[in-house]
Amino acid sequence: MYDVWVDSTRCQGHARCFAFAPDIFDFDDEGYAFIPEDRSQHAQIPEDLRLAIANCPERAIQVKDNT
């Protein structure tokens, strides 16, 4: 199982993550990305999330492998 989250100290609100994976990411009132808890765990990292991770200019999207 993989835990995925956005490091709020790195996110600059570019919204590239949302462009690649709109079903995973959401934004707070100030325009910074986050992943709702019900979308933060994945058995495998889906391709749209991989693209979001690869295209984040701040490298704010974090992944932890819990296996």
mmCIF file as gemmi writes it, N, C-alpha and C atoms, coordinates in Angstrom:
data_model
loop_
_atom_site.group_PDB
_atom_site.id
_atom_site.type_symbol
_atom_site.label_atom_id
_atom_site.label_alt_id
_atom_site.label_comp_id
_atom_site.label_asym_id
_atom_site.label_entity_id
_atom_site.label_seq_id
_atom_site.pdbx_PDB_ins_code
_atom_site.Cartn_x
_atom_site.Cartn_y
_atom_site.Cartn_z
_atom_site.occupancy
_atom_site.B_iso_or_equiv
_atom_site.pdbx_formal_charge
_atom_site.auth_seq_id
_atom_site.auth_asym_id
_atom_site.pdbx_PDB_model_num
ATOM 1 N N . MET Axp A 1 ? 0.856 -1.182 0 1 0 ? 1 A 1
ATOM 2 C CA . MET Axp A 1 ? 0 0 0 1 0 ? 1 A 1
ATOM 3 C C . MET Axp A 1 ? 0.897 1.239 0 1 0 ? 1 A 1
ATOM 4 N N . TYR Axp A 2 ? 0.494 2.226 -0.759 1 0 ? 2 A 1
ATOM 5 C CA . TYR Axp A 2 ? 1.231 3.481 -0.853 1 0 ? 2 A 1
ATOM 6 C C . TYR Axp A 2 ? 0.401 4.609 -0.254 1 0 ? 2 A 1
ATOM 7 N N . ASP Axp A 3 ? 1.039 5.391 0.593 1 0 ? 3 A 1
ATOM 8 C CA . ASP Axp A 3 ? 0.44 6.622 1.104 1 0 ? 3 A 1
ATOM 9 C C . ASP Axp A 3 ? 0.974 7.769 0.257 1 0 ? 3 A 1
ATOM 10 N N . VAL Axp A 4 ? 0.091 8.633 -0.193 1 0 ? 4 A 1
ATOM 11 C CA . VAL Axp A 4 ? 0.482 9.759 -1.034 1 0 ? 4 A 1
ATOM 12 C C . VAL Axp A 4 ? -0.075 11.032 -0.402 1 0 ? 4 A 1
ATOM 13 N N . TRP Axp A 5 ? 0.739 12.083 -0.371 1 0 ? 5 A 1
ATOM 14 C CA . TRP Axp A 5 ? 0.306 13.359 0.179 1 0 ? 5 A 1
ATOM 15 C C . TRP Axp A 5 ? 1.093 14.487 -0.473 1 0 ? 5 A 1
ATOM 16 N N . VAL Axp A 6 ? 0.63 15.7 -0.256 1 0 ? 6 A 1
ATOM 17 C CA . VAL Axp A 6 ? 1.303 16.892 -0.762 1 0 ? 6 A 1
ATOM 18 C C . VAL Axp A 6 ? 1.987 17.576 0.417 1 0 ? 6 A 1
ATOM 19 N N . ASP Axp A 7 ? 3.281 17.821 0.274 1 0 ? 7 A 1
ATOM 20 C CA . ASP Axp A 7 ? 4.037 18.55 1.29 1 0 ? 7 A 1
ATOM 21 C C . ASP Axp A 7 ? 3.642 20.026 1.187 1 0 ? 7 A 1
ATOM 22 N N . SER Axp A 8 ? 2.892 20.494 2.152 1 0 ? 8 A 1
ATOM 23 C CA . SER Axp A 8 ? 2.363 21.863 2.106 1 0 ? 8 A 1
ATOM 24 C C . SER Axp A 8 ? 3.453 22.927 2.19 1 0 ? 8 A 1
ATOM 25 N N . THR Axp A 9 ? 4.633 22.57 2.66 1 0 ? 9 A 1
ATOM 26 C CA . THR Axp A 9 ? 5.719 23.552 2.715 1 0 ? 9 A 1
ATOM 27 C C . THR Axp A 9 ? 6.382 23.729 1.348 1 0 ? 9 A 1
ATOM 28 N N . ARG Axp A 10 ? 6.138 22.804 0.428 1 0 ? 10 A 1
ATOM 29 C CA . ARG Axp A 10 ? 6.726 22.89 -0.912 1 0 ? 10 A 1
ATOM 30 C C . ARG Axp A 10 ? 5.746 23.357 -1.977 1 0 ? 10 A 1
ATOM 31 N N . CYS Axp A 11 ? 4.478 23.033 -1.82 1 0 ? 11 A 1
ATOM 32 C CA . CYS Axp A 11 ? 3.485 23.348 -2.85 1 0 ? 11 A 1
ATOM 33 C C . CYS Axp A 11 ? 3.394 24.859 -3.067 1 0 ? 11 A 1
ATOM 34 N N . GLN Axp A 12 ? 3.438 25.258 -4.337 1 0 ? 12 A 1
ATOM 35 C CA . GLN Axp A 12 ? 3.328 26.665 -4.704 1 0 ? 12 A 1
ATOM 36 C C . GLN Axp A 12 ? 2.033 26.976 -5.442 1 0 ? 12 A 1
ATOM 37 N N . GLY Axp A 13 ? 1.154 25.978 -5.595 1 0 ? 13 A 1
ATOM 38 C CA . GLY Axp A 13 ? -0.147 26.194 -6.21 1 0 ? 13 A 1
ATOM 39 C C . GLY Axp A 13 ? -0.14 26.249 -7.728 1 0 ? 13 A 1
ATOM 40 N N . HIS Axp A 14 ? 0.81 25.585 -8.376 1 0 ? 14 A 1
ATOM 41 C CA . HIS Axp A 14 ? 0.874 25.579 -9.842 1 0 ? 14 A 1
ATOM 42 C C . HIS Axp A 14 ? -0.282 24.81 -10.477 1 0 ? 14 A 1
ATOM 43 N N . ALA Axp A 15 ? -0.865 23.867 -9.761 1 0 ? 15 A 1
ATOM 44 C CA . ALA Axp A 15 ? -2.021 23.071 -10.199 1 0 ? 15 A 1
ATOM 45 C C . ALA Axp A 15 ? -1.697 22.075 -11.302 1 0 ? 15 A 1
ATOM 46 N N . ARG Axp A 16 ? -0.45 21.77 -11.54 1 0 ? 16 A 1
ATOM 47 C CA . ARG Axp A 16 ? -0.113 20.754 -12.535 1 0 ? 16 A 1
ATOM 48 C C . ARG Axp A 16 ? -0.6 19.385 -12.097 1 0 ? 16 A 1
ATOM 49 N N . CYS Axp A 17 ? -0.575 19.121 -10.817 1 0 ? 17 A 1
ATOM 50 C CA . CYS Axp A 17 ? -1.052 17.838 -10.305 1 0 ? 17 A 1
ATOM 51 C C . CYS Axp A 17 ? -2.523 17.634 -10.68 1 0 ? 17 A 1
ATOM 52 N N . PHE Axp A 18 ? -3.304 18.679 -10.519 1 0 ? 18 A 1
ATOM 53 C CA . PHE Axp A 18 ? -4.724 18.601 -10.834 1 0 ? 18 A 1
ATOM 54 C C . PHE Axp A 18 ? -4.946 18.396 -12.326 1 0 ? 18 A 1
ATOM 55 N N . ALA Axp A 19 ? -4.085 18.977 -13.15 1 0 ? 19 A 1
ATOM 56 C CA . ALA Axp A 19 ? -4.199 18.806 -14.602 1 0 ? 19 A 1
ATOM 57 C C . ALA Axp A 19 ? -4.013 17.342 -14.995 1 0 ? 19 A 1
ATOM 58 N N . PHE Axp A 20 ? -3.164 16.614 -14.287 1 0 ? 20 A 1
ATOM 59 C CA . PHE Axp A 20 ? -2.886 15.217 -14.61 1 0 ? 20 A 1
ATOM 60 C C . PHE Axp A 20 ? -3.779 14.237 -13.865 1 0 ? 20 A 1
ATOM 61 N N . ALA Axp A 21 ? -4.201 14.583 -12.653 1 0 ? 21 A 1
ATOM 62 C CA . ALA Axp A 21 ? -4.962 13.637 -11.824 1 0 ? 21 A 1
ATOM 63 C C . ALA Axp A 21 ? -6.077 14.366 -11.064 1 0 ? 21 A 1
ATOM 64 N N . PRO Axp A 22 ? -7.074 14.879 -11.771 1 0 ? 22 A 1
ATOM 65 C CA . PRO Axp A 22 ? -8.13 15.65 -11.103 1 0 ? 22 A 1
ATOM 66 C C . PRO Axp A 22 ? -8.996 14.828 -10.152 1 0 ? 22 A 1
ATOM 67 N N . ASP Axp A 23 ? -8.997 13.516 -10.305 1 0 ? 23 A 1
ATOM 68 C CA . ASP Axp A 23 ? -9.784 12.666 -9.409 1 0 ? 23 A 1
ATOM 69 C C . ASP Axp A 23 ? -9.072 12.388 -8.09 1 0 ? 23 A 1
ATOM 70 N N . ILE Axp A 24 ? -7.817 12.794 -7.986 1 0 ? 24 A 1
ATOM 71 C CA . ILE Axp A 24 ? -7.033 12.53 -6.773 1 0 ? 24 A 1
ATOM 72 C C . ILE Axp A 24 ? -6.813 13.798 -5.958 1 0 ? 24 A 1
ATOM 73 N N . PHE Axp A 25 ? -6.509 14.906 -6.618 1 0 ? 25 A 1
ATOM 74 C CA . PHE Axp A 25 ? -6.128 16.14 -5.929 1 0 ? 25 A 1
ATOM 75 C C . PHE Axp A 25 ? -7.308 17.076 -5.721 1 0 ? 25 A 1
ATOM 76 N N . ASP Axp A 26 ? -7.164 17.912 -4.71 1 0 ? 26 A 1
ATOM 77 C CA . ASP Axp A 26 ? -8.115 18.979 -4.437 1 0 ? 26 A 1
ATOM 78 C C . ASP Axp A 26 ? -7.29 20.191 -4.008 1 0 ? 26 A 1
ATOM 79 N N . PHE Axp A 27 ? -7.942 21.338 -3.856 1 0 ? 27 A 1
ATOM 80 C CA . PHE Axp A 27 ? -7.235 22.551 -3.466 1 0 ? 27 A 1
ATOM 81 C C . PHE Axp A 27 ? -7.926 23.218 -2.295 1 0 ? 27 A 1
ATOM 82 N N . ASP Axp A 28 ? -7.107 23.822 -1.43 1 0 ? 28 A 1
ATOM 83 C CA . ASP Axp A 28 ? -7.669 24.543 -0.299 1 0 ? 28 A 1
ATOM 84 C C . ASP Axp A 28 ? -8.099 25.942 -0.742 1 0 ? 28 A 1
ATOM 85 N N . ASP Axp A 29 ? -8.591 26.735 0.159 1 0 ? 29 A 1
ATOM 86 C CA . ASP Axp A 29 ? -9.103 28.066 -0.157 1 0 ? 29 A 1
ATOM 87 C C . ASP Axp A 29 ? -8.023 29.024 -0.655 1 0 ? 29 A 1
ATOM 88 N N . GLU Axp A 30 ? -6.765 28.705 -0.385 1 0 ? 30 A 1
ATOM 89 C CA . GLU Axp A 30 ? -5.663 29.569 -0.815 1 0 ? 30 A 1
ATOM 90 C C . GLU Axp A 30 ? -5.022 29.075 -2.116 1 0 ? 30 A 1
ATOM 91 N N . GLY Axp A 31 ? -5.544 27.984 -2.688 1 0 ? 31 A 1
ATOM 92 C CA . GLY Axp A 31 ? -5.053 27.497 -3.968 1 0 ? 31 A 1
ATOM 93 C C . GLY Axp A 31 ? -3.928 26.476 -3.902 1 0 ? 31 A 1
ATOM 94 N N . TYR Axp A 32 ? -3.695 25.919 -2.725 1 0 ? 32 A 1
ATOM 95 C CA . TYR Axp A 32 ? -2.652 24.916 -2.575 1 0 ? 32 A 1
ATOM 96 C C . TYR Axp A 32 ? -3.253 23.515 -2.636 1 0 ? 32 A 1
ATOM 97 N N . ALA Axp A 33 ? -2.531 22.618 -3.272 1 0 ? 33 A 1
ATOM 98 C CA . ALA Axp A 33 ? -3.02 21.254 -3.473 1 0 ? 33 A 1
ATOM 99 C C . ALA Axp A 33 ? -2.959 20.436 -2.188 1 0 ? 33 A 1
ATOM 100 N N . PHE Axp A 34 ? -3.886 19.505 -2.099 1 0 ? 34 A 1
ATOM 101 C CA . PHE Axp A 34 ? -3.848 18.482 -1.063 1 0 ? 34 A 1
ATOM 102 C C . PHE Axp A 34 ? -4.577 17.259 -1.607 1 0 ? 34 A 1
ATOM 103 N N . ILE Axp A 35 ? -4.382 16.143 -0.949 1 0 ? 35 A 1
ATOM 104 C CA . ILE Axp A 35 ? -5.062 14.91 -1.317 1 0 ? 35 A 1
ATOM 105 C C . ILE Axp A 35 ? -5.992 14.551 -0.165 1 0 ? 35 A 1
ATOM 106 N N . PRO Axp A 36 ? -7.297 14.52 -0.404 1 0 ? 36 A 1
ATOM 107 C CA . PRO Axp A 36 ? -8.223 14.126 0.654 1 0 ? 36 A 1
ATOM 108 C C . PRO Axp A 36 ? -7.889 12.732 1.173 1 0 ? 36 A 1
ATOM 109 N N . GLU Axp A 37 ? -8.115 12.527 2.434 1 0 ? 37 A 1
ATOM 110 C CA . GLU Axp A 37 ? -7.735 11.268 3.074 1 0 ? 37 A 1
ATOM 111 C C . GLU Axp A 37 ? -8.311 10.045 2.365 1 0 ? 37 A 1
ATOM 112 N N . ASP Axp A 38 ? -9.523 10.146 1.856 1 0 ? 38 A 1
ATOM 113 C CA . ASP Axp A 38 ? -10.131 8.987 1.196 1 0 ? 38 A 1
ATOM 114 C C . ASP Axp A 38 ? -9.503 8.678 -0.166 1 0 ? 38 A 1
ATOM 115 N N . ARG Axp A 39 ? -8.592 9.544 -0.633 1 0 ? 39 A 1
ATOM 116 C CA . ARG Axp A 39 ? -7.891 9.31 -1.908 1 0 ? 39 A 1
ATOM 117 C C . ARG Axp A 39 ? -6.383 9.185 -1.721 1 0 ? 39 A 1
ATOM 118 N N . SER Axp A 40 ? -5.931 9.051 -0.49 1 0 ? 40 A 1
ATOM 119 C CA . SER Axp A 40 ? -4.495 9.107 -0.215 1 0 ? 40 A 1
ATOM 120 C C . SER Axp A 40 ? -3.795 7.746 -0.174 1 0 ? 40 A 1
ATOM 121 N N . GLN Axp A 41 ? -4.54 6.667 -0.212 1 0 ? 41 A 1
ATOM 122 C CA . GLN Axp A 41 ? -3.913 5.34 -0.185 1 0 ? 41 A 1
ATOM 123 C C . GLN Axp A 41 ? -4.219 4.593 -1.471 1 0 ? 41 A 1
ATOM 124 N N . HIS Axp A 42 ? -3.163 3.955 -1.996 1 0 ? 42 A 1
ATOM 125 C CA . HIS Axp A 42 ? -3.287 3.243 -3.265 1 0 ? 42 A 1
ATOM 126 C C . HIS Axp A 42 ? -2.527 1.924 -3.181 1 0 ? 42 A 1
ATOM 127 N N . ALA Axp A 43 ? -3.142 0.873 -3.701 1 0 ? 43 A 1
ATOM 128 C CA . ALA Axp A 43 ? -2.454 -0.414 -3.777 1 0 ? 43 A 1
ATOM 129 C C . ALA Axp A 43 ? -1.317 -0.335 -4.786 1 0 ? 43 A 1
ATOM 130 N N . GLN Axp A 44 ? -1.551 0.38 -5.875 1 0 ? 44 A 1
ATOM 131 C CA . GLN Axp A 44 ? -0.535 0.669 -6.881 1 0 ? 44 A 1
ATOM 132 C C . GLN Axp A 44 ? -0.685 2.137 -7.26 1 0 ? 44 A 1
ATOM 133 N N . ILE Axp A 45 ? 0.406 2.748 -7.686 1 0 ? 45 A 1
ATOM 134 C CA . ILE Axp A 45 ? 0.339 4.147 -8.087 1 0 ? 45 A 1
ATOM 135 C C . ILE Axp A 45 ? -0.222 4.205 -9.512 1 0 ? 45 A 1
ATOM 136 N N . PRO Axp A 46 ? -1.411 4.779 -9.7 1 0 ? 46 A 1
ATOM 137 C CA . PRO Axp A 46 ? -1.988 4.852 -11.043 1 0 ? 46 A 1
ATOM 138 C C . PRO Axp A 46 ? -1.176 5.782 -11.951 1 0 ? 46 A 1
ATOM 139 N N . GLU Axp A 47 ? -1.302 5.572 -13.246 1 0 ? 47 A 1
ATOM 140 C CA . GLU Axp A 47 ? -0.514 6.336 -14.216 1 0 ? 47 A 1
ATOM 141 C C . GLU Axp A 47 ? -0.757 7.843 -14.113 1 0 ? 47 A 1
ATOM 142 N N . ASP Axp A 48 ? -1.997 8.252 -13.911 1 0 ? 48 A 1
ATOM 143 C CA . ASP Axp A 48 ? -2.26 9.689 -13.803 1 0 ? 48 A 1
ATOM 144 C C . ASP Axp A 48 ? -1.556 10.302 -12.596 1 0 ? 48 A 1
ATOM 145 N N . LEU Axp A 49 ? -1.467 9.557 -11.505 1 0 ? 49 A 1
ATOM 146 C CA . LEU Axp A 49 ? -0.747 10.04 -10.329 1 0 ? 49 A 1
ATOM 147 C C . LEU Axp A 49 ? 0.756 10.062 -10.582 1 0 ? 49 A 1
ATOM 148 N N . ARG Axp A 50 ? 1.272 9.068 -11.28 1 0 ? 50 A 1
ATOM 149 C CA . ARG Axp A 50 ? 2.7 9.068 -11.652 1 0 ? 50 A 1
ATOM 150 C C . ARG Axp A 50 ? 3.041 10.312 -12.475 1 0 ? 50 A 1
ATOM 151 N N . LEU Axp A 51 ? 2.17 10.657 -13.402 1 0 ? 51 A 1
ATOM 152 C CA . LEU Axp A 51 ? 2.399 11.849 -14.224 1 0 ? 51 A 1
ATOM 153 C C . LEU Axp A 51 ? 2.351 13.116 -13.38 1 0 ? 51 A 1
ATOM 154 N N . ALA Axp A 52 ? 1.423 13.174 -12.445 1 0 ? 52 A 1
ATOM 155 C CA . ALA Axp A 52 ? 1.34 14.333 -11.552 1 0 ? 52 A 1
ATOM 156 C C . ALA Axp A 52 ? 2.612 14.476 -10.724 1 0 ? 52 A 1
ATOM 157 N N . ILE Axp A 53 ? 3.102 13.369 -10.205 1 0 ? 53 A 1
ATOM 158 C CA . ILE Axp A 53 ? 4.346 13.383 -9.417 1 0 ? 53 A 1
ATOM 159 C C . ILE Axp A 53 ? 5.51 13.87 -10.273 1 0 ? 53 A 1
ATOM 160 N N . ALA Axp A 54 ? 5.617 13.336 -11.458 1 0 ? 54 A 1
ATOM 161 C CA . ALA Axp A 54 ? 6.731 13.676 -12.348 1 0 ? 54 A 1
ATOM 162 C C . ALA Axp A 54 ? 6.682 15.128 -12.816 1 0 ? 54 A 1
ATOM 163 N N . ASN Axp A 55 ? 5.499 15.723 -12.859 1 0 ? 55 A 1
ATOM 164 C CA . ASN Axp A 55 ? 5.353 17.072 -13.387 1 0 ? 55 A 1
ATOM 165 C C . ASN Axp A 55 ? 5.209 18.155 -12.328 1 0 ? 55 A 1
ATOM 166 N N . CYS Axp A 56 ? 5.316 17.797 -11.08 1 0 ? 56 A 1
ATOM 167 C CA . CYS Axp A 56 ? 5.261 18.804 -10.019 1 0 ? 56 A 1
ATOM 168 C C . CYS Axp A 56 ? 6.599 19.547 -9.984 1 0 ? 56 A 1
ATOM 169 N N . PRO Axp A 57 ? 6.613 20.844 -10.308 1 0 ? 57 A 1
ATOM 170 C CA . PRO Axp A 57 ? 7.882 21.577 -10.351 1 0 ? 57 A 1
ATOM 171 C C . PRO Axp A 57 ? 8.54 21.742 -8.982 1 0 ? 57 A 1
ATOM 172 N N . GLU Axp A 58 ? 7.767 21.644 -7.933 1 0 ? 58 A 1
ATOM 173 C CA . GLU Axp A 58 ? 8.309 21.81 -6.576 1 0 ? 58 A 1
ATOM 174 C C . GLU Axp A 58 ? 8.622 20.482 -5.896 1 0 ? 58 A 1
ATOM 175 N N . ARG Axp A 59 ? 8.295 19.371 -6.573 1 0 ? 59 A 1
ATOM 176 C CA . ARG Axp A 59 ? 8.478 18.028 -5.999 1 0 ? 59 A 1
ATOM 177 C C . ARG Axp A 59 ? 7.758 17.925 -4.651 1 0 ? 59 A 1
ATOM 178 N N . ALA Axp A 60 ? 6.535 18.46 -4.623 1 0 ? 60 A 1
ATOM 179 C CA . ALA Axp A 60 ? 5.765 18.508 -3.387 1 0 ? 60 A 1
ATOM 180 C C . ALA Axp A 60 ? 4.967 17.243 -3.114 1 0 ? 60 A 1
ATOM 181 N N . ILE Axp A 61 ? 4.756 16.417 -4.133 1 0 ? 61 A 1
ATOM 182 C CA . ILE Axp A 61 ? 3.951 15.211 -3.961 1 0 ? 61 A 1
ATOM 183 C C . ILE Axp A 61 ? 4.848 14.101 -3.409 1 0 ? 61 A 1
ATOM 184 N N . GLN Axp A 62 ? 4.479 13.606 -2.251 1 0 ? 62 A 1
ATOM 185 C CA . GLN Axp A 62 ? 5.273 12.618 -1.546 1 0 ? 62 A 1
ATOM 186 C C . GLN Axp A 62 ? 4.591 11.248 -1.572 1 0 ? 62 A 1
ATOM 187 N N . VAL Axp A 63 ? 5.405 10.203 -1.627 1 0 ? 63 A 1
ATOM 188 C CA . VAL Axp A 63 ? 4.894 8.83 -1.648 1 0 ? 63 A 1
ATOM 189 C C . VAL Axp A 63 ? 5.679 8.001 -0.64 1 0 ? 63 A 1
ATOM 190 N N . LYS Axp A 64 ? 4.952 7.234 0.147 1 0 ? 64 A 1
ATOM 191 C CA . LYS Axp A 64 ? 5.586 6.322 1.102 1 0 ? 64 A 1
ATOM 192 C C . LYS Axp A 64 ? 5.068 4.921 0.828 1 0 ? 64 A 1
ATOM 193 N N . ASP Axp A 65 ? 5.969 3.996 0.609 1 0 ? 65 A 1
ATOM 194 C CA . ASP Axp A 65 ? 5.625 2.592 0.378 1 0 ? 65 A 1
ATOM 195 C C . ASP Axp A 65 ? 5.51 1.905 1.738 1 0 ? 65 A 1
ATOM 196 N N . ASN Axp A 66 ? 4.328 1.426 2.065 1 0 ? 66 A 1
ATOM 197 C CA . ASN Axp A 66 ? 4.09 0.779 3.351 1 0 ? 66 A 1
ATOM 198 C C . ASN Axp A 66 ? 4.105 -0.741 3.282 1 0 ? 66 A 1
ATOM 199 N N . THR Axp A 67 ? 4.622 -1.289 2.209 1 0 ? 67 A 1
ATOM 200 C CA . THR Axp A 67 ? 4.635 -2.754 2.098 1 0 ? 67 A 1
ATOM 201 C C . THR Axp A 67 ? 5.819 -3.356 2.788 1 0 ? 67 A 1
